[in-house]
């Protein structure tokens, strides 16, 4: 595999003083935790080779020890530090999608603490497509393990204030890069055995992957590999302190009118504009546009509805195709957990 850097498909560097990046690097080197933005969600980072710091991630989040972490890298040198081997299929995927929201499951290098991957011999690794994340990793000069920067089971944070409000002083520093442009966690793809399989759906879809490497097995919620190898799959996730009710598009207006007679404090979240009067709802948000805009606003809408005191959030379903597979995965798990 060539030693050239990955494709630098990143946006112009966001405004942030270099002193802030250096402060974050110093905190990480001293064993502290730093929250930082990626294109997907905010991550809670620790140096991957610092076992004590990794333990802090699990403690702060209240994260079960059998839930693997994702390792973030800035370049090929950092990547080869954490994986045992790089198969040809990984090279194709890296060339096509990195930096970007694709996490690869690969054999773990022996020097990586087992707790990072929940004791497995595999490792979840990706290169984020966000200038602050890449700058931080480059200045640190080594990989960072970083799950989402929230309490375990809660909706992932897509803004810096989500992290501050939820984790408070338990995190030494939060680098503020504004709202995350994708808003859903990365696609997780297992390439360790046979035909690659999607273990968690995300912005990079089955169709995107098959266009590059051919046959890919689709995401299955009951897949044993999904439950074990993939971060964020085995335990309850994405659940706000609001009951989530999923409604098909064709029934949305009718169901909203029916729920208005329930006496509950209601909120509305839809992808399309419906003929639903705002009166009678504490929270009302419509994300007119495509599924990408809906995904970007999903978790922030959950948190905003909480802040408004909503008891029941009426959420429009989307078709399970393309990005809609990832959106519905998050919505269905949020709805199940909020019952």
C-alpha positions in Angstrom: 0.0 0.0 0.0 1.4 3.4 -0.9 2.4 5.7 1.9 0.8 8.8 0.3 -1.7 10.7 2.5 -5.4 10.0 2.1 -7.5 12.2 -0.2 -7.8 15.5 1.5 -11.5 16.1 0.7 -12.0 18.5 3.5 -13.6 21.9 3.7 -11.6 25.1 4.4 -10.3 25.3 8.0 -12.9 26.7 10.4 -12.0 29.7 12.5 -10.4 28.4 15.7 -7.2 29.7 17.4 -4.2 27.4 17.1 -3.8 27.9 20.9 -7.1 26.1 21.4 -5.9 23.1 19.4 -2.6 23.1 21.3 -4.5 23.2 24.6 -6.6 20.2 23.5 -3.4 18.3 22.5 -1.9 19.1 25.9 -5.0 17.8 27.7 -5.0 14.5 25.6 -1.2 14.0 26.3 -1.8 14.4 30.0 -4.5 11.7 30.0 -7.6 14.0 29.8 -10.6 13.8 27.5 -11.5 16.3 24.8 -14.7 16.6 22.9 -14.4 17.5 19.2 -16.6 17.9 16.1 -16.6 15.5 13.2 -18.8 15.6 10.1 -21.1 13.0 11.8 -21.5 13.9 15.5 -19.2 15.2 18.3 -16.8 12.7 19.7 -15.4 12.2 23.2 -11.7 11.6 22.6 -8.7 10.0 24.4 -5.3 8.9 23.1 -5.8 5.4 21.8 -2.7 4.0 23.5 -3.6 5.5 26.9 -5.5 2.7 28.8 -6.3 4.9 31.8 -7.7 7.7 29.5 -9.8 5.1 27.6 -11.3 3.9 30.9 -12.3 7.5 31.6 -14.4 7.5 28.4 -16.4 4.5 29.6 -16.8 6.0 33.0 -17.9 9.5 31.9 -20.4 8.1 29.3 -21.6 5.3 31.5 -20.8 3.1 28.5 -20.9 -0.7 28.9 -17.4 -2.2 28.5 -18.6 -4.6 25.8 -19.4 -1.7 23.4 -16.4 -1.0 21.1 -15.0 2.5 20.4 -14.2 3.9 17.0 -10.5 5.0 16.5 -10.0 8.2 14.5 -6.9 8.8 12.4 -5.6 11.7 10.3 -3.3 9.9 7.9 -1.9 6.6 6.7 0.9 6.5 9.3 -1.7 6.7 12.1 -3.9 4.2 10.4 -1.2 1.5 10.1 -0.4 2.0 13.8 -3.7 0.5 14.9 -4.5 -2.2 12.4 -2.7 -5.5 11.8 -3.1 -5.6 8.0 -4.7 -3.6 5.2 -6.5 -5.9 2.7 -6.9 -4.7 -0.9 -10.6 -4.0 -0.4 -9.7 -1.6 2.4 -7.4 0.3 0.0 -10.3 0.7 -2.5 -12.7 2.0 0.2 -10.1 4.4 1.7 -9.4 5.9 -1.8 -13.1 6.3 -2.4 -14.5 7.4 0.9 -11.8 8.7 3.3 -11.8 11.2 4.8 -15.5 10.6 5.4 -18.3 8.9 7.4 -17.2 5.3 6.8 -15.8 3.2 9.6 -14.0 0.0 8.7 -13.8 -3.1 10.8 -10.3 -4.5 10.5 -7.9 -6.8 12.5 -6.7 -4.9 15.6 -2.9 -4.3 16.0 -1.7 -5.9 19.2 -0.4 -2.6 20.6 -3.9 -1.2 20.8 -5.4 -1.8 24.3 -8.1 -4.6 24.1 -10.6 -2.4 26.0 -10.8 -0.1 22.9 -12.4 -2.9 20.9 -14.3 -4.5 23.9 -11.7 -7.3 23.9 -12.3 -8.3 20.3 -9.4 -8.9 17.8 -11.0 -6.5 15.4 -11.0 -2.7 15.5 -13.4 0.0 14.2 -11.4 2.8 12.5 -12.1 5.8 10.3 -10.7 9.2 9.1 -13.2 12.0 9.9 -13.9 14.6 7.2 -13.9 17.7 9.5 -11.1 20.3 9.6 -11.0 20.6 13.4 -10.9 16.9 13.9 -8.1 16.4 11.4 -6.1 19.4 12.7 -6.4 18.0 16.3 -5.2 14.5 15.2 -2.4 15.9 13.1 -1.1 18.1 15.9 -1.4 15.2 18.4 0.4 13.0 16.0 -1.4 9.8 17.0 -4.8 8.2 16.8 -7.7 9.0 19.1 -10.5 6.7 20.3 -13.7 8.6 20.3 -17.3 7.5 20.7 -20.1 10.1 20.6 -19.8 12.7 23.4 -23.0 12.0 25.3 -24.3 9.8 28.1 -24.6 6.2 26.9 -28.0 5.5 25.3 -28.9 9.2 24.7 -29.2 10.9 21.3 -25.8 11.7 19.8 -24.6 15.4 20.1 -24.4 17.4 16.9 -23.6 20.8 18.5 -21.0 21.8 21.1 -23.7 22.9 23.6 -25.2 19.4 23.5 -21.9 18.1 24.9 -21.6 20.8 27.5 -25.1 20.5 28.7 -24.9 16.7 29.1 -21.3 16.0 30.2 -20.5 19.3 31.9 -17.2 19.5 33.7 -16.4 15.8 33.2 -14.8 16.8 29.9 -11.7 19.0 30.1 -12.4 20.8 26.8 -15.0 21.0 24.0 -13.7 22.2 20.6 -16.6 24.1 19.0 -16.9 23.5 15.3 -20.5 24.4 14.9 -23.3 22.0 13.9 -22.2 18.7 12.4 -23.1 18.7 8.7 -24.1 15.0 8.5 -25.8 14.5 11.9 -25.9 10.7 11.9 -23.1 8.4 13.0 -20.8 6.8 10.3 -21.6 3.7 8.3 -19.8 0.7 9.8 -18.5 -1.9 7.3 -17.0 -5.2 8.4 -14.3 -6.4 5.9 -12.7 -9.0 8.1 -14.4 -12.1 6.6 -15.9 -13.0 3.2 -18.4 -10.6 1.6 -18.2 -7.2 3.4 -21.3 -6.5 5.6 -22.8 -3.2 6.8 -23.0 -3.4 10.6 -24.5 0.1 11.0 -26.1 2.2 8.3 -25.0 5.8 7.7 -24.6 8.4 5.0 -22.5 6.1 2.9 -25.1 3.7 1.6 -25.2 0.1 0.4 -25.4 1.5 -3.2 -22.4 3.8 -2.7 -20.3 0.9 -1.4 -21.3 -1.6 -4.1 -20.4 0.9 -6.8 -16.8 0.7 -5.5 -16.2 -2.9 -4.3 -19.1 -5.0 -5.6 -21.3 -7.2 -3.5 -22.0 -5.9 0.0 -24.3 -7.6 2.5 -27.0 -5.2 3.8 -27.5 -4.1 7.4 -29.5 -6.5 9.5 -30.5 -5.6 13.0 -30.4 -9.2 14.2 -26.9 -9.8 12.8 -24.6 -11.2 15.5 -21.6 -9.3 14.1 -23.6 -6.0 14.2 -24.4 -6.6 17.9 -20.8 -7.5 18.8 -18.4 -5.7 16.5 -20.1 -2.5 15.8 -20.1 0.5 18.2 -23.6 1.6 19.1 -25.5 -1.5 18.1 -25.7 -3.9 21.1 -27.2 -1.5 23.6 -30.0 1.1 23.7 -29.1 4.2 21.8 -30.5 7.5 20.5 -33.3 7.7 23.2 -34.4 11.2 24.3 -36.5 11.9 27.4 -39.5 12.1 25.1 -41.8 9.4 23.8 -41.2 9.0 20.0 -44.2 8.0 17.9 -43.4 7.1 14.3 -46.1 7.9 11.7 -46.2 7.0 8.0 -46.2 10.0 5.6 -49.7 9.3 4.3 -51.2 9.3 7.8 -49.2 12.2 9.3 -51.8 15.0 9.2 -54.6 12.7 10.4 -52.5 11.3 13.3 -51.4 14.7 14.4 -55.0 15.8 14.7 -55.9 12.6 16.6 -53.0 13.1 19.1 -54.1 16.7 19.7 -57.1 15.3 21.6 -54.8 13.1 23.8 -54.1 15.8 26.4 -50.3 15.2 26.0 -47.7 17.9 25.5 -47.0 17.4 21.8 -44.2 18.1 19.4 -44.0 17.7 15.6 -41.0 16.6 13.5 -41.5 16.0 9.8 -39.4 15.9 6.6 -42.1 17.4 4.5 -44.5 20.3 5.0 -47.9 19.1 6.2 -51.2 20.9 6.7 -50.8 20.7 10.5 -51.6 24.0 12.4 -48.9 24.9 14.9 -51.5 25.7 17.5 -51.6 22.9 20.1 -47.9 21.9 19.8 -45.1 22.9 22.1 -42.5 22.1 19.5 -42.9 22.3 15.7 -40.1 21.6 13.2 -40.3 20.8 9.5 -37.2 19.9 7.6 -38.3 20.7 4.0 -35.9 19.2 1.6 -34.2 15.8 1.2 -33.3 13.0 3.6 -29.9 14.6 4.2 -31.4 17.7 5.8 -33.7 15.5 7.9 -30.8 13.4 9.1 -28.7 16.5 9.9 -31.5 17.9 12.2 -32.7 14.7 13.7 -30.8 14.5 17.0 -30.9 18.2 17.6 -34.7 18.1 17.2 -34.9 15.4 19.8 -33.0 17.6 22.3 -34.9 20.8 21.4 -38.2 19.0 22.0 -36.9 17.8 25.4 -36.1 21.4 26.3 -39.6 22.6 25.4 -41.1 20.0 27.8 -42.6 17.8 25.1 -44.0 14.5 26.3 -44.8 12.9 22.9 -42.9 13.7 19.6 -44.8 12.8 16.4 -42.1 11.9 13.8 -42.6 11.3 10.1 -41.2 8.1 8.8 -39.1 8.0 5.6 -38.7 5.3 3.0 -36.0 2.7 3.8 -33.8 3.3 0.8 -30.5 5.1 0.5 -29.9 7.4 3.5 -33.4 6.5 4.7 -32.1 3.2 5.9 -29.9 5.0 8.5 -32.6 7.5 9.4 -35.2 4.8 10.1 -32.6 2.7 12.1 -32.1 5.7 14.4 -35.8 6.5 14.6 -36.9 2.9 15.3 -34.4 2.4 18.0 -35.3 5.8 19.6 -39.0 4.9 19.5 -38.4 1.5 20.9 -36.3 2.8 23.8 -38.7 5.6 24.6 -41.7 3.5 25.3 
